[in-house]
Amino acid sequence: MQVLNFEIGTSKIAFIFLEELYIQLKGMAKIGEILSFEVCMDLMDLLYEKEKTAILYSSPHSLAASILVASYVITVPRQELEFPVLPWVKFVTSCKEEEIVEIVRNILEHVFEPCC
């Protein structure tokens, strides 16, 4: 498939899942109004800027869930961090909590790694 330059669109699939999760969160919790979808998109762009980074993530569901959780951690003010976003994402996506936590950790390390 790589030889043929066949694009299966994993990033597009993850984007669709991410958008659906964001809409669900926005519809059920006030915190969805605070969470920035632009930050979600920026994180997705950062992860896909290097092809080898994108390959690390096993499923579009877990990637989308992890991007949403990482965006929550980055954008929601500390005093508003009351919504149980990780258990909610785990419930909605049926992804393993350990997998989400590991991917979120990788995302945050990638975002906040020292530049020098």
C-alpha positions in Angstrom: 0.0 0.0 0.0 2.8 2.4 0.8 4.5 1.6 -2.5 1.3 2.6 -4.3 1.0 5.7 -2.1 -2.4 4.5 -1.0 -3.9 6.8 1.7 -6.4 5.1 3.9 -7.2 8.3 5.7 -6.5 7.4 9.3 -6.2 11.0 10.2 -9.6 11.7 8.6 -11.2 8.9 10.6 -9.6 10.1 13.8 -10.9 13.6 13.0 -14.4 12.4 12.5 -14.3 10.5 15.8 -12.8 13.6 17.5 -15.5 15.8 16.1 -18.2 13.4 17.2 -16.8 13.2 20.8 -16.5 17.0 21.0 -20.1 17.5 19.9 -21.3 14.9 22.4 -19.3 16.5 25.2 -20.5 20.0 24.3 -24.1 18.7 24.3 -24.0 17.1 27.7 -21.6 19.2 29.8 -21.0 22.9 30.3 -17.3 22.1 30.1 -17.8 21.5 26.4 -18.3 25.2 25.9 -14.9 25.9 27.4 -12.9 23.2 25.6 -11.3 24.6 22.5 -11.8 22.6 19.3 -9.1 24.6 17.7 -6.6 23.2 20.3 -7.9 19.7 19.4 -7.1 20.4 15.7 -3.7 21.9 16.6 -2.8 18.8 18.6 -3.9 16.5 15.7 -1.8 18.6 13.3 1.2 18.3 15.6 0.9 14.5 15.8 0.6 14.1 12.1 3.4 16.4 11.1 5.8 13.4 11.5 4.5 10.2 9.9 6.3 8.0 12.5 4.4 9.8 15.3 1.0 9.0 13.7 1.9 5.3 13.3 2.3 5.0 17.1 -1.4 5.2 17.7 -3.2 1.9 17.3 -6.8 3.0 16.7 -8.5 6.2 15.5 -10.9 5.9 18.4 -8.2 5.9 21.1 -6.3 8.7 19.3 -9.4 10.9 19.1 -10.3 10.2 22.7 -6.7 11.0 23.8 -6.6 14.2 21.8 -9.9 15.3 23.5 -8.5 14.5 26.9 -5.2 16.3 26.2 -7.0 19.3 24.9 -9.2 19.3 28.1 -6.0 19.3 30.2 -4.4 22.1 28.2 -7.4 24.5 27.7 -9.8 24.1 30.6 -9.0 26.4 33.5 -7.8 24.7 36.7 -10.9 25.8 38.7 -13.2 24.2 36.0 -11.4 20.8 36.0 -14.3 19.0 37.7 -15.8 17.1 34.8 -14.6 13.5 34.8 -13.4 13.6 31.2 -11.3 10.4 31.3 -14.1 8.1 32.6 -16.6 9.8 30.2 -14.3 9.2 27.2 -13.6 5.7 28.3 -17.4 5.0 28.6 -18.3 6.6 25.3 -15.5 5.1 23.2 -15.0 1.8 25.0 -11.3 2.4 24.9 -9.0 1.2 27.6 -8.2 3.8 30.2 -4.5 2.8 30.3 -4.2 3.2 26.5 -5.8 6.7 26.7 -3.6 7.8 29.5 -0.4 6.5 27.7 -1.4 8.4 24.5 -2.2 11.5 26.4 1.1 11.3 28.1 2.8 11.0 24.7 0.9 13.9 23.3 1.7 16.2 26.2 5.4 15.2 26.0 5.4 16.0 22.3 3.7 19.3 22.8 5.8 20.4 25.8 9.2 19.0 24.9 12.0 21.4 25.2 12.9 23.1 21.9 16.7 23.0 22.6 
